[in-house]
């Protein structure tokens, strides 16, 4: 399980993306929501915006989180009520452990990839007008994802996994991935610092 977090300024575009039920490929399903009028994407976005207006100085009140699970866990998240319930349960636990409480959110599942995943949109301005802190969120996110992966017995990818879908990586991510793989491979066969440097130098 991994969670990618992005901060945004506008609710409208993110809600339309997360809950795009008109796109046949994506075929989004709104699984859960709190504190918003879910008649349409516009009313959802308006609900978010009204609450965010309590703190007009906050320029980026939107948080968009993609919660992705390994394709190894497909059987755990069937495309039915059972799979949806588990996905919502884990998403809510992720929010709770990240300190995201007392605020508006939506959770929508997408069906356009081989791996199960959902999108979470929440308001950084909580129901009392307080700003939800995102301090050290990347570090906290890594710990929470590992904790939940263990708790639910989900698939743990090896640190140097060759099974990773490299075609989905952006150019800078692919360079980082290849560098890390080369470094770890060199480390395994090196008997000295000079061996290690020599192998890496040989690979450019």
Secondary structure, DSSP 4 states (H G I P E B T S, - for coil): -EEEEEEES-HHHHHHHHT--S-TTT--EEEEEESS-TTSHHHHHHHHHHHHGGGTT-S--EEEEEEE--GGGGGGS-SSHHHHHHHHHHHHHHHHHTT--SS-EEEEEE-SSSS-EEEEEEESB-TTSPBPP-TTHHHHHHHHHHHHHHHTT-----TT-TTS-GGGS-HHHHHHHHHHHHHHHHHHH-SSHHHHHHHHHHT-
